[in-house]
Amino acid sequence: MSFLTLDGLAKTWPDGTRAVRGVDLAIQAGEFVVLLGPSGCGKTTTLRMIAGLETPTSGRVLLGGLDVTSLPPSRRDVGFVFQFYALYPHLSVEENVAFPLLCARMPKDERRAAVARVAARLGLGPLLPRRPRELSGGDQQRVALARAMVRKPALWLMDEPLGTLDADRRGEMCELLRAQQLEQKVTTVYVTHDQDEAMRLADRVVVMSEGEILQVGSPLEVYDEPATLFVARFLGSPGMNLLEGEVRRERGVAVFRSRGSTEPMRLPVLAAPGPTVLGFRPEAARLDLEGPLAGRVVLDAFHGACRYLHVEGGFGRIAVRETATRKSAAGESVRISIEPAAMRLFDTETGRRVA
């Protein structure tokens, strides 16, 4: 049986806006699950309903087999990290971090030892005597994290907790969060729009759009096997290349013909003939003098370990990952081939994956 279950969870605002549309999700004990999606997709509202900060319009939240849908947050045993700190301004950093332990009536010496441990781990030792107003936004967020991590609740809920940190600090905090979660084995639901965070942290990623779950899977599954065109576009930087065209049967094999291709591309799987969208990641494309796609380089984007060549042709615009040393000039004519095993096919009308 799952540790946390969302059963048809839905939220409609008073103005009729449907923020969350019947979400079903089962999370196992000790699992780190990331809700990933663009702003306004319903991920934070879902998290707040799990915490008890929002009342569902319909559906249930079950925690450890118990229906907690009508219980207040104080009776759900969760540690919540908000996007915007929510620290007590009149308390010191030490007192803020210790507050959950004080509410649990932990003896003073044990509280101080627990606070010292988590403060050392998050680099907060020198800041313990200060008030929140004396700290930077990034330091305040670390205090909020420490307050959630100082005890072991049944569930950690985190709403974009690293959004105010710079890139270096964010990477460091990702490692600390994951290490702490693995050590304490606390089931965690984490909200972000940052796919890099999702890929680094998650056991499973839940991709959401317009209040619905589009796909649930490991980071590799949602990246390599997207279930919809939205997931294909959203994941990856740049996202999956998508070519509109048609599947045909020629000489007994399935081929794909796109706009602007000089010859068909043989498909590695059987597919029904008709209009189709062909998807492939930039790393599955390569420059090839005999490739079926012909175009011109419009942008050579250097990314340190690699380059992304953005190529335009009759097929539209696609990205090709190349080595960092392979420079291309704007306007250079190139031809491109695609690794057959990396081809993914989508229905043009529904956007669902078909092969």
C-alpha positions as CSV (number, residue, x, y, z in Angstrom):
1,M,0.0,0.0,0.0
2,S,1.3,3.5,-0.8
3,F,2.3,5.9,2.0
4,L,0.7,9.0,0.4
5,T,-2.3,8.7,-1.9
6,L,-4.1,11.4,-3.8
7,D,-7.5,10.1,-4.9
8,G,-9.3,12.3,-7.5
9,L,-7.9,15.4,-5.9
10,A,-9.5,18.6,-7.4
11,K,-9.6,22.3,-6.7
12,T,-11.9,24.8,-8.3
13,W,-11.6,28.5,-7.2
14,P,-14.7,30.6,-6.5
15,D,-14.5,32.3,-9.9
16,G,-14.8,28.9,-11.6
17,T,-11.1,28.4,-12.4
18,R,-10.2,24.7,-12.2
19,A,-6.7,24.8,-10.7
20,V,-6.4,21.0,-10.2
21,R,-8.4,18.5,-12.2
22,G,-8.9,15.1,-10.5
23,V,-5.3,14.2,-9.7
24,D,-4.5,10.5,-8.9
25,L,-1.1,9.7,-7.5
26,A,0.4,7.0,-5.2
27,I,3.7,7.7,-3.4
28,Q,5.7,5.1,-1.6
29,A,7.3,5.5,1.8
30,G,10.7,7.1,1.6
31,E,10.2,8.2,-2.0
32,F,11.4,11.6,-3.3
33,V,8.7,12.8,-5.8
34,V,9.0,16.1,-7.7
35,L,5.9,17.9,-9.1
36,L,7.3,19.6,-12.2
37,G,5.6,22.0,-14.6
38,P,5.2,25.6,-15.7
39,S,3.8,28.4,-13.5
40,G,0.0,28.0,-13.1
41,C,-0.1,24.2,-13.7
42,G,-1.5,23.4,-10.3
43,K,1.5,21.9,-8.6
44,T,1.6,24.3,-5.6
45,T,-2.1,24.1,-5.1
46,T,-1.8,20.3,-5.1
47,L,1.0,20.6,-2.5
48,R,-1.1,22.9,-0.3
49,M,-4.0,20.5,-0.4
50,I,-1.7,17.7,0.8
51,A,-0.5,20.0,3.7
52,G,-4.1,20.9,4.6
53,L,-3.6,24.6,3.7
54,E,-6.2,24.4,1.0
55,T,-9.5,22.4,1.1
56,P,-10.1,20.2,-1.9
57,T,-13.3,20.8,-3.9
58,S,-13.4,17.0,-4.3
59,G,-11.2,14.0,-3.8
60,R,-9.2,12.6,-0.9
61,V,-5.7,12.8,0.7
62,L,-4.6,9.6,2.4
63,L,-1.5,9.5,4.6
64,G,-0.3,6.2,5.9
65,G,-3.7,4.7,5.0
66,L,-5.6,7.4,7.0
67,D,-7.9,9.8,5.3
68,V,-6.6,13.2,6.4
69,T,-8.6,15.3,3.9
70,S,-10.5,17.1,6.7
71,L,-7.7,17.3,9.2
72,P,-5.9,20.6,9.9
73,P,-2.2,20.9,9.1
74,S,-1.2,20.6,12.7
75,R,-2.5,17.0,12.8
76,R,-0.8,15.8,9.6
77,D,2.8,15.6,10.8
78,V,4.3,17.4,7.9
79,G,7.3,19.6,7.5
80,F,6.6,22.4,5.0
81,V,9.1,24.7,3.3
82,F,7.4,27.7,1.7
83,Q,8.7,29.5,-1.4
84,F,8.9,32.7,0.6
85,Y,10.5,31.8,3.9
86,A,7.6,32.4,6.4
87,L,10.0,33.0,9.3
88,Y,9.1,34.5,12.6
89,P,10.6,38.0,12.5
90,H,10.8,38.4,16.3
91,L,12.7,35.2,16.8
92,S,16.4,34.6,16.2
93,V,17.6,32.1,13.6
94,E,18.2,29.5,16.4
95,E,14.7,30.0,17.8
96,N,13.1,29.8,14.3
97,V,14.9,26.5,13.6
98,A,14.1,25.1,17.1
99,F,10.4,26.1,17.0
100,P,9.0,22.7,15.8
101,L,11.0,21.0,18.5
102,L,9.7,23.4,21.1
103,C,6.1,22.6,20.0
104,A,7.0,18.9,20.4
105,R,8.2,19.7,24.0
106,M,11.7,18.4,23.4
107,P,14.0,19.1,26.3
108,K,16.1,22.2,25.9
109,D,19.5,20.5,25.7
110,E,18.3,18.1,23.0
111,R,16.8,21.0,21.1
112,R,20.0,22.9,21.1
113,A,22.0,19.8,19.9
114,A,19.5,19.1,17.1
115,V,19.6,22.8,16.0
116,A,23.4,22.8,16.0
117,R,23.6,19.6,13.9
118,V,21.3,20.9,11.1
119,A,22.9,24.4,11.3
120,A,26.3,22.9,10.8
121,R,25.1,20.9,7.8
122,L,23.5,24.0,6.2
123,G,26.3,26.4,7.1
124,L,24.1,28.5,9.5
125,G,26.3,28.3,12.6
126,P,27.4,31.9,12.5
127,L,23.9,33.2,11.8
128,L,22.1,31.5,14.8
129,P,22.0,34.7,17.0
130,R,20.7,36.9,14.2
131,R,17.1,37.9,13.3
132,P,15.6,37.1,9.9
133,R,15.7,40.8,8.8
134,E,19.5,40.8,9.1
135,L,19.8,38.0,6.6
136,S,19.9,37.9,2.8
137,G,17.0,36.2,1.0
138,G,19.2,33.1,0.3
139,D,20.1,32.8,4.0
140,Q,16.5,33.2,5.0
141,Q,15.6,30.3,2.7
142,R,18.3,28.1,4.3
143,V,16.8,28.9,7.7
144,A,13.4,27.8,6.5
145,L,14.9,24.6,5.2
146,A,16.7,24.0,8.5
147,R,13.4,24.4,10.4
148,A,11.8,21.7,8.3
149,M,14.8,19.4,8.4
150,V,15.5,19.7,12.2
151,R,13.0,17.0,13.0
152,K,11.7,13.9,11.2
153,P,8.1,14.4,10.2
154,A,6.0,11.8,8.3
155,L,6.2,13.9,5.2
156,W,8.3,16.8,3.9
157,L,6.5,19.2,1.5
158,M,8.7,21.7,-0.3
159,D,7.5,24.5,-2.5
160,E,10.3,25.8,-4.7
161,P,12.6,26.0,-1.7
162,L,15.8,26.9,-3.7
163,G,14.3,29.5,-6.0
164,T,16.1,32.5,-4.3
165,L,19.5,30.9,-4.2
166,D,22.3,31.5,-6.8
167,A,23.3,28.7,-9.1
168,D,26.3,27.5,-7.0
169,R,24.4,27.5,-3.8
170,R,21.4,25.8,-5.4
171,G,23.5,22.9,-6.6
172,E,25.1,22.5,-3.1
173,M,21.7,22.6,-1.5
174,C,20.3,20.0,-3.9
175,E,23.0,17.6,-2.7
176,L,22.3,18.4,0.9
177,L,18.6,18.0,0.6
178,R,19.0,14.7,-1.1
179,A,21.5,13.4,1.4
180,Q,19.3,14.4,4.3
181,Q,16.3,12.8,2.7
182,L,18.1,9.6,2.1
183,E,19.5,9.5,5.6
184,Q,16.2,10.1,7.3
185,K,14.1,8.2,4.8
186,V,11.4,10.9,5.0
187,T,8.8,10.8,2.1
188,T,9.2,14.0,0.2
189,V,7.0,15.9,-2.3
190,Y,8.9,18.8,-3.9
191,V,7.5,21.4,-6.2
192,T,9.6,23.2,-8.9
193,H,9.5,24.5,-12.4
194,D,13.3,23.9,-12.7
195,Q,13.8,20.7,-14.6
196,D,17.5,20.5,-13.6
197,E,16.4,20.4,-9.9
198,A,13.8,17.7,-10.7
199,M,16.3,15.5,-12.6
200,R,18.9,15.8,-9.8
201,L,16.6,15.1,-6.9
202,A,13.7,12.9,-7.9
203,D,13.1,9.2,-7.6
204,R,10.0,10.0,-9.8
205,V,9.0,13.1,-11.7
206,V,5.3,14.1,-12.0
207,V,4.9,16.4,-15.0
208,M,1.8,18.6,-14.7
209,S,0.0,21.0,-17.1
210,E,-3.2,22.9,-16.7
211,G,-4.1,21.1,-13.4
212,E,-3.6,17.6,-14.8
213,I,-0.8,15.0,-14.5
214,L,0.5,14.2,-18.0
215,Q,3.2,11.7,-17.0
216,V,4.8,10.0,-14.0
217,G,8.2,8.2,-14.2
218,S,11.8,8.3,-13.4
219,P,13.9,11.2,-14.7
220,L,15.2,9.0,-17.5
221,E,11.7,7.8,-18.4
222,V,10.1,11.2,-18.7
223,Y,13.1,12.6,-20.6
224,D,13.7,9.7,-23.0
225,E,10.1,8.4,-23.4
226,P,7.8,11.5,-23.2
227,A,4.1,10.5,-23.2
228,T,2.9,13.7,-24.9
229,L,4.1,16.6,-27.1
230,F,4.0,18.9,-24.1
231,V,6.3,16.7,-22.1
232,A,8.6,16.4,-25.1
233,R,8.8,20.2,-25.5
234,F,9.0,21.0,-21.8
235,L,11.8,18.7,-20.8
236,G,15.3,19.4,-22.1
237,S,17.1,22.6,-22.8
238,P,16.6,22.8,-25.7
239,G,13.5,20.6,-25.8
240,M,12.8,17.7,-28.1
241,N,13.0,18.5,-31.8
242,L,9.6,18.0,-33.4
243,L,9.0,17.6,-37.2
244,E,5.5,17.6,-38.7
245,G,5.1,15.1,-41.5
246,E,3.5,11.8,-42.6
247,V,4.1,8.1,-42.0
248,R,4.0,6.0,-45.2
249,R,4.6,2.5,-46.3
250,E,7.3,2.3,-49.0
251,R,8.7,-0.9,-50.3
252,G,7.2,-2.8,-47.4
253,V,8.7,-0.6,-44.6
254,A,7.4,2.3,-42.5
255,V,9.1,5.6,-43.4
256,F,8.6,9.2,-42.3
257,R,8.5,12.1,-44.7
258,S,8.8,15.6,-43.2
259,R,8.4,18.9,-44.9
260,G,11.7,19.9,-46.5
261,S,13.3,16.4,-46.4
262,T,14.9,15.2,-49.6
263,E,14.3,11.6,-48.8
264,P,12.3,9.5,-46.4
265,M,13.6,8.4,-43.0
266,R,13.1,4.8,-42.2
267,L,11.3,4.2,-38.9
268,P,12.6,1.6,-36.4
269,V,9.0,0.6,-35.4
270,L,5.7,-0.2,-37.1
271,A,3.4,2.8,-37.3
272,A,0.0,3.5,-38.8
273,P,0.2,5.6,-42.0
274,G,-1.0,9.2,-41.8
275,P,-0.1,12.6,-40.4
276,T,2.4,12.3,-37.5
277,V,4.9,14.4,-35.5
278,L,8.4,12.9,-35.3
279,G,10.4,13.8,-32.2
280,F,14.0,13.3,-31.4
281,R,16.5,14.9,-28.9
282,P,19.3,17.1,-30.1
283,E,21.9,14.5,-29.0
284,A,20.2,12.0,-31.4
285,A,20.9,14.2,-34.4
286,R,24.2,14.5,-36.2
287,L,25.7,16.4,-39.1
288,D,25.9,14.0,-42.1
289,L,26.7,14.9,-45.7
290,E,24.2,12.3,-46.8
291,G,21.5,13.1,-44.2
292,P,17.8,13.5,-45.3
293,L,17.4,17.0,-43.7
294,A,19.0,20.0,-45.4
295,G,19.2,23.4,-43.8
296,R,21.3,26.4,-42.7
297,V,22.8,27.1,-39.3
298,V,21.1,30.2,-37.8
299,L,22.7,30.0,-34.3
300,D,25.8,28.3,-32.8
301,A,25.2,28.3,-29.0
302,F,28.2,27.4,-26.8
303,H,27.3,25.5,-23.6
304,G,30.8,24.7,-22.2
305,A,30.9,21.0,-22.7
306,C,29.1,21.1,-26.0
307,R,27.5,23.3,-28.6
308,Y,23.9,23.4,-29.9
309,L,23.6,24.2,-33.6
310,H,20.2,25.6,-34.4
311,V,19.4,24.8,-38.0
312,E,16.5,26.0,-40.1
313,G,15.1,24.4,-43.3
314,G,11.9,23.5,-45.0
315,F,11.2,21.2,-42.0
316,G,11.2,24.2,-39.6
317,R,13.9,24.7,-36.9
318,I,15.8,22.0,-35.0
319,A,18.8,21.8,-32.6
320,V,21.8,19.5,-33.0
321,R,24.2,18.8,-30.2
322,E,27.8,18.9,-31.3
323,T,31.2,18.8,-29.6
324,A,32.5,22.1,-28.0
325,T,35.2,22.4,-30.6
326,R,32.9,22.1,-33.7
327,K,32.3,25.8,-34.6
328,S,29.8,26.7,-37.3
329,A,29.2,30.0,-39.0
330,A,25.7,31.5,-39.4
331,G,24.4,30.6,-42.8
332,E,26.5,27.4,-43.2
333,S,24.7,24.7,-45.2
334,V,24.5,21.4,-43.4
335,R,22.7,18.1,-43.7
336,I,21.4,16.1,-40.8
337,S,20.6,12.5,-40.0
338,I,18.8,11.1,-36.9
339,E,19.5,8.0,-34.9
340,P,16.6,5.7,-35.7
341,A,16.3,4.2,-32.1
342,A,15.8,7.7,-30.7
343,M,12.8,8.5,-32.9
344,R,9.5,9.1,-31.1
345,L,6.1,9.4,-32.9
346,F,3.1,11.5,-31.7
347,D,-0.5,11.8,-32.8
348,T,-1.0,15.3,-34.5
349,E,-4.4,15.7,-33.0
350,T,-4.2,14.4,-29.5
351,G,-0.5,15.0,-28.9
352,R,-0.2,11.6,-27.3
353,R,2.8,9.3,-28.0
354,V,2.0,6.5,-30.5
355,A,5.4,4.9,-31.0
